[in-house]
Amino acid sequence: MFVLKFLVLGAIIFGAIVFSLLPILSAYFFQPTLKDSIRFNVYFLPISFIGNIVLSWGFIQGSRVFGNTVMLGGLQTGVYAVVVTLLSILFLQQKISVYSIIGLFLIAIGTILLNK
């Protein structure tokens, strides 16, 4: 049972990372035009598809194993917010404000509270 819980959490985290990579890669490699948006989605459709399958499996199994999909959704949201922030800083050279840092802490606290 421990291994299945670990796999479920890994699937949720993996799916969140995949879906947080997509907007960063889009902003980094493509111009904001309809043509480039279509090209980006065609290129990254396989990655999105795999991420969606893994994330769906994590939620389906997680609801059975943990009995708490709210906690899994909170975990996904928390991982997504942190990874998007870090990738925005690293790849897009964006600066984050104090409010963004406070928001990340609040998301982390909320994720912990959802697990209780």
Residue frames as a rotation matrix with the C-alpha (Angstrom) as fourth column:
MET 1
0.571 0.821 0.000 0.00
0.821 -0.571 0.000 0.00
0.000 0.000 -1.000 0.00
PHE 2
0.348 -0.524 -0.777 2.92
0.220 -0.760 0.611 2.35
-0.911 -0.383 -0.149 0.77
VAL 3
-0.690 -0.647 0.324 4.33
0.425 0.000 0.905 1.87
-0.586 0.762 0.275 -2.73
LEU 4
-0.144 0.727 0.671 0.97
0.961 -0.059 0.270 2.66
0.236 0.684 -0.690 -4.32
LYS 5
0.743 0.370 -0.558 0.67
0.546 -0.817 0.185 5.86
-0.387 -0.443 -0.809 -2.26
PHE 6
-0.111 -0.891 -0.440 4.17
0.138 -0.452 0.881 6.84
-0.984 0.037 0.173 -3.36
LEU 7
-0.710 -0.118 0.694 3.29
0.672 0.183 0.718 6.14
-0.212 0.976 -0.051 -7.02
VAL 8
0.344 0.912 0.225 0.07
0.932 -0.360 0.035 8.16
0.113 0.198 -0.974 -6.77
LEU 9
0.643 -0.156 -0.750 1.87
0.246 -0.885 0.395 11.16
-0.725 -0.438 -0.531 -5.29
GLY 10
-0.480 -0.877 0.027 4.58
0.221 -0.091 0.971 10.82
-0.849 0.472 0.237 -7.93
ALA 11
-0.392 0.425 0.816 1.95
0.920 0.157 0.360 10.74
0.025 0.891 -0.452 -10.69
ILE 12
0.713 0.674 -0.193 0.28
0.689 -0.725 0.015 13.89
-0.130 -0.144 -0.981 -9.36
ILE 13
0.331 -0.679 -0.656 3.62
0.025 -0.689 0.725 15.69
-0.943 -0.256 -0.211 -9.07
PHE 14
-0.634 -0.572 0.521 4.74
0.486 0.229 0.843 14.51
-0.601 0.788 0.133 -12.53
GLY 15
0.013 0.744 0.668 1.48
0.992 -0.095 0.087 15.67
0.128 0.661 -0.739 -14.11
ALA 16
0.810 0.269 -0.521 1.71
0.412 -0.894 0.178 19.05
-0.418 -0.359 -0.835 -12.40
ILE 17
-0.099 -0.930 -0.354 5.30
0.059 -0.361 0.931 19.50
-0.993 0.071 0.091 -13.60
VAL 18
-0.568 -0.062 0.821 4.38
0.782 0.270 0.562 18.59
-0.257 0.961 -0.105 -17.18
PHE 19
0.345 0.817 0.461 1.50
0.900 -0.427 0.083 21.05
0.265 0.387 -0.884 -17.23
SER 20
0.721 -0.175 -0.670 3.62
0.210 -0.867 0.453 23.78
-0.660 -0.467 -0.588 -15.64
LEU 21
-0.396 -0.904 0.159 6.29
0.392 -0.010 0.920 23.31
-0.830 0.427 0.358 -18.30
LEU 22
-0.072 0.409 0.910 3.89
0.990 0.140 0.016 23.92
-0.121 0.902 -0.415 -21.17
PRO 23
0.898 0.436 0.059 3.16
0.440 -0.883 -0.166 27.65
-0.021 0.175 -0.984 -20.64
ILE 24
0.450 -0.812 -0.371 6.82
-0.176 -0.488 0.855 28.39
-0.875 -0.319 -0.363 -19.90
LEU 25
-0.434 -0.608 0.665 8.04
0.516 0.437 0.737 26.57
-0.738 0.663 0.124 -23.00
SER 26
0.323 0.653 0.685 5.36
0.946 -0.208 -0.248 28.29
-0.019 0.729 -0.685 -25.04
ALA 27
0.961 0.054 -0.270 6.43
0.092 -0.987 0.134 31.73
-0.259 -0.154 -0.954 -23.84
TYR 28
0.212 -0.974 -0.080 10.12
-0.143 -0.112 0.983 30.92
-0.967 -0.197 -0.163 -24.24
PHE 29
-0.574 -0.552 0.605 10.15
0.380 0.474 0.794 29.37
-0.725 0.686 -0.063 -27.71
PHE 30
-0.307 0.572 0.760 7.15
0.943 0.077 0.322 30.83
0.126 0.816 -0.564 -29.54
GLN 31
-0.978 0.076 0.196 5.75
-0.064 -0.996 0.064 34.23
0.200 0.050 0.979 -30.45
PRO 32
-0.600 0.800 -0.002 2.24
0.143 0.105 -0.984 35.14
-0.787 -0.591 -0.177 -29.24
THR 33
-0.545 0.453 -0.706 0.54
-0.838 -0.328 0.436 34.53
-0.034 0.829 0.559 -32.58
LEU 34
0.493 0.810 0.318 -2.23
-0.745 0.581 -0.327 32.11
-0.449 -0.076 0.890 -33.48
LYS 35
0.643 -0.313 -0.699 0.06
-0.463 0.568 -0.680 30.29
0.610 0.761 0.221 -35.92
ASP 36
-0.461 -0.887 0.021 2.73
-0.506 0.243 -0.827 29.74
0.729 -0.392 -0.561 -33.27
SER 37
-0.282 0.447 0.849 0.11
-0.895 0.198 -0.401 28.71
-0.347 -0.873 0.344 -30.71
ILE 38
0.798 0.575 -0.183 -1.14
-0.597 0.708 -0.379 26.04
-0.088 0.411 0.907 -33.09
ARG 39
0.287 -0.786 -0.548 2.43
-0.367 0.438 -0.821 24.88
0.885 0.436 -0.163 -33.84
PHE 40
-0.565 -0.513 0.646 3.25
-0.764 0.032 -0.644 24.72
0.310 -0.858 -0.410 -30.14
ASN 41
0.116 0.709 0.696 0.18
-0.846 0.437 -0.305 22.63
-0.520 -0.554 0.650 -29.37
VAL 42
0.851 0.126 -0.510 0.92
-0.434 0.717 -0.546 20.24
0.297 0.686 0.664 -32.24
TYR 43
-0.055 -0.972 -0.227 4.56
-0.438 0.227 -0.870 19.83
0.897 0.052 -0.438 -31.14
PHE 44
-0.806 -0.353 0.475 3.76
-0.542 0.118 -0.832 19.31
0.238 -0.928 -0.287 -27.48
LEU 45
0.251 0.964 -0.087 0.57
-0.876 0.265 0.403 17.28
0.412 -0.025 0.911 -27.85
PRO 46
0.237 -0.166 -0.957 2.37
0.111 0.983 -0.143 13.99
0.965 -0.072 0.251 -27.05
ILE 47
-0.821 -0.563 -0.093 3.80
0.187 -0.111 -0.976 15.48
0.539 -0.819 0.196 -23.83
SER 48
-0.539 0.711 0.452 0.40
-0.832 -0.533 -0.153 16.88
0.132 -0.458 0.879 -22.86
PHE 49
0.352 0.701 -0.621 -1.23
-0.604 0.677 0.421 13.53
0.715 0.226 0.661 -23.62
ILE 50
-0.141 -0.502 -0.853 1.24
0.387 0.766 -0.514 11.57
0.911 -0.402 0.086 -21.48
GLY 51
-0.942 -0.220 0.252 1.00
-0.104 -0.523 -0.846 14.12
0.318 -0.824 0.470 -18.67
ASN 52
-0.221 0.950 0.220 -2.79
-0.936 -0.270 0.227 13.93
0.275 -0.156 0.949 -18.74
ILE 53
0.363 0.304 -0.881 -2.80
-0.181 0.950 0.254 10.12
0.914 0.067 0.400 -18.64
VAL 54
-0.508 -0.643 -0.573 -0.39
0.472 0.349 -0.809 10.04
0.721 -0.682 0.126 -15.68
LEU 55
-0.895 0.203 0.398 -2.29
-0.411 -0.722 -0.557 12.78
0.174 -0.662 0.729 -13.84
SER 56
0.088 0.986 -0.143 -5.64
-0.844 0.150 0.515 11.07
0.529 0.075 0.845 -14.44
TRP 57
0.164 -0.110 -0.980 -4.26
0.217 0.973 -0.073 7.76
0.962 -0.201 0.184 -13.20
GLY 58
-0.829 -0.548 -0.112 -2.94
0.254 -0.191 -0.948 9.54
0.498 -0.814 0.298 -10.11
PHE 59
-0.618 0.665 0.420 -6.33
-0.775 -0.604 -0.185 11.06
0.131 -0.439 0.889 -9.33
ILE 60
0.318 0.764 -0.562 -8.25
-0.601 0.621 0.504 7.83
0.734 0.178 0.656 -10.00
GLN 61
0.027 -0.388 -0.921 -5.94
0.470 0.819 -0.330 5.72
0.882 -0.424 0.205 -7.85
GLY 62
-0.876 -0.439 0.203 -5.50
0.077 -0.541 -0.838 8.49
0.477 -0.718 0.507 -5.31
SER 63
-0.223 0.870 0.439 -9.21
-0.863 -0.386 0.327 8.81
0.454 -0.306 0.837 -4.69
ARG 64
0.611 0.404 -0.681 -9.29
-0.148 0.903 0.403 5.09
0.778 -0.145 0.611 -3.93
VAL 65
-0.078 -0.766 -0.638 -6.09
0.642 0.452 -0.620 4.96
0.763 -0.458 0.456 -1.85
PHE 66
-0.932 -0.360 0.036 -6.32
0.227 -0.660 -0.716 8.25
0.282 -0.660 0.697 0.04
GLY 67
-0.117 0.973 -0.201 -10.07
0.991 0.129 0.047 8.84
0.072 -0.194 -0.978 -0.16
ASN 68
0.353 0.139 -0.925 -9.32
0.420 -0.907 0.024 12.55
-0.836 -0.397 -0.379 -0.47
THR 69
0.180 -0.264 0.948 -9.19
0.976 -0.074 -0.205 14.06
0.124 0.962 0.244 -3.95
VAL 70
0.968 0.153 0.200 -9.22
0.124 -0.981 0.149 17.55
0.219 -0.119 -0.968 -2.46
MET 71
0.568 -0.823 -0.013 -5.78
-0.106 -0.089 0.990 16.91
-0.816 -0.561 -0.138 -0.98
LEU 72
-0.038 -0.576 0.816 -4.52
0.805 0.467 0.367 15.62
-0.592 0.671 0.446 -4.33
GLY 73
0.544 0.312 0.779 -5.88
0.744 -0.609 -0.275 18.70
0.388 0.729 -0.563 -6.11
GLY 74
0.973 -0.223 -0.053 -4.20
-0.152 -0.802 0.577 20.92
-0.171 -0.554 -0.815 -3.54
LEU 75
0.229 -0.931 0.285 -0.92
0.253 0.340 0.906 19.09
-0.940 -0.135 0.314 -4.06
GLN 76
0.076 -0.144 0.987 -1.21
0.991 0.120 -0.059 19.49
-0.110 0.982 0.152 -7.83
THR 77
0.837 0.310 0.452 -1.97
0.378 -0.923 -0.067 23.21
0.396 0.227 -0.890 -7.48
GLY 78
0.821 -0.558 -0.116 0.91
-0.164 -0.426 0.890 23.75
-0.546 -0.712 -0.441 -5.07
VAL 79
-0.001 -0.842 0.540 3.44
0.567 0.444 0.694 21.96
-0.824 0.307 0.477 -7.26
TYR 80
0.299 0.203 0.932 2.16
0.938 -0.239 -0.249 23.80
0.172 0.949 -0.262 -10.33
ALA 81
0.981 0.134 0.138 2.50
0.107 -0.977 0.183 27.21
0.160 -0.164 -0.973 -8.67
VAL 82
0.546 -0.837 -0.030 6.02
-0.129 -0.120 0.984 26.56
-0.828 -0.534 -0.173 -7.39
VAL 83
-0.090 -0.613 0.785 7.31
0.735 0.492 0.468 25.07
-0.672 0.619 0.406 -10.65
VAL 84
0.530 0.322 0.784 5.80
0.792 -0.519 -0.322 27.83
0.303 0.792 -0.530 -12.82
THR 85
0.980 -0.183 -0.073 7.35
-0.130 -0.877 0.462 30.44
-0.149 -0.443 -0.884 -10.54
LEU 86
0.273 -0.943 0.189 10.79
0.025 0.203 0.979 28.80
-0.962 -0.262 0.078 -10.59
LEU 87
-0.074 -0.277 0.958 10.76
0.916 0.361 0.175 28.25
-0.395 0.890 0.227 -14.35
SER 88
0.815 0.393 0.426 9.59
0.526 -0.810 -0.260 31.83
0.243 0.436 -0.867 -14.95
ILE 89
0.783 -0.598 -0.172 12.56
-0.313 -0.618 0.721 33.07
-0.538 -0.510 -0.671 -12.95
LEU 90
0.012 -0.869 0.495 15.07
0.160 0.490 0.857 30.72
-0.987 0.068 0.145 -14.61
PHE 91
-0.313 -0.138 0.940 13.97
0.872 0.350 0.341 30.76
-0.376 0.927 0.011 -18.25
LEU 92
0.380 0.574 0.726 11.97
0.813 -0.581 0.034 33.95
0.441 0.577 -0.687 -18.71
GLN 93
-0.665 -0.746 -0.032 14.10
0.633 -0.541 -0.554 36.08
0.396 -0.389 0.832 -16.33
GLN 94
0.226 0.811 0.540 10.99
0.108 -0.571 0.813 37.34
0.968 -0.126 -0.217 -14.61
LYS 95
-0.873 -0.424 0.242 11.21
-0.150 -0.238 -0.960 38.92
0.464 -0.874 0.144 -11.20
ILE 96
-0.040 0.880 -0.473 8.72
0.647 0.384 0.659 37.87
0.761 -0.280 -0.585 -8.57
SER 97
-0.073 0.123 0.990 7.25
-0.456 -0.886 0.077 40.21
0.887 -0.446 0.121 -6.01
VAL 98
-0.905 -0.183 0.383 6.98
-0.418 0.222 -0.881 39.80
0.077 -0.958 -0.277 -2.28
TYR 99
-0.026 0.982 0.186 3.26
-0.917 0.051 -0.397 39.19
-0.399 -0.180 0.899 -2.80
SER 100
0.401 0.111 -0.909 4.06
-0.665 0.718 -0.206 36.24
0.631 0.687 0.361 -5.06
ILE 101
-0.637 -0.698 -0.328 6.34
-0.212 0.567 -0.796 34.75
0.741 -0.437 -0.509 -2.43
ILE 102
-0.707 0.474 0.525 3.65
-0.620 -0.059 -0.782 35.21
-0.339 -0.879 0.336 0.23
GLY 103
0.304 0.868 -0.392 1.15
-0.951 0.256 -0.172 33.58
-0.050 0.425 0.904 -2.14
LEU 104
-0.014 -0.393 -0.919 3.42
-0.422 0.836 -0.351 30.56
0.906 0.383 -0.178 -2.60
PHE 105
-0.939 -0.320 0.124 3.70
-0.225 0.301 -0.927 30.16
0.260 -0.898 -0.355 1.17
LEU 106
-0.326 0.899 0.291 -0.08
-0.823 -0.119 -0.556 30.38
-0.465 -0.421 0.779 1.51
ILE 107
0.382 0.408 -0.829 -0.50
-0.800 0.595 -0.076 27.71
0.462 0.693 0.554 -1.17
ALA 108
-0.484 -0.642 -0.595 1.96
-0.200 0.743 -0.639 25.46
0.852 -0.190 -0.488 0.67
ILE 109
-0.894 0.209 0.396 0.13
-0.407 -0.007 -0.914 26.00
-0.188 -0.978 0.091 3.95
GLY 110
0.060 0.986 -0.158 -3.21
-0.963 0.016 -0.268 25.31
-0.261 0.168 0.950 2.26
THR 111
0.134 -0.086 -0.987 -1.88
-0.580 0.801 -0.149 22.09
0.804 0.592 0.058 0.75
ILE 112
-0.860 -0.475 -0.184 -0.69
-0.100 0.512 -0.853 20.93
0.500 -0.716 -0.488 4.16
LEU 113
-0.660 0.669 0.343 -4.05
-0.605 -0.201 -0.770 21.80
-0.446 -0.716 0.537 5.73
LEU 114
0.198 0.749 -0.632 -5.94
-0.961 0.275 0.025 19.92
0.192 0.603 0.775 3.00
ASN 115
-0.301 -0.423 -0.855 -4.01
-0.296 0.894 -0.338 16.81
0.907 0.151 -0.394 3.98
LYS 116
-0.939 -0.076 0.335 -5.33
-0.342 0.111 -0.933 16.93
0.033 -0.991 -0.131 7.57
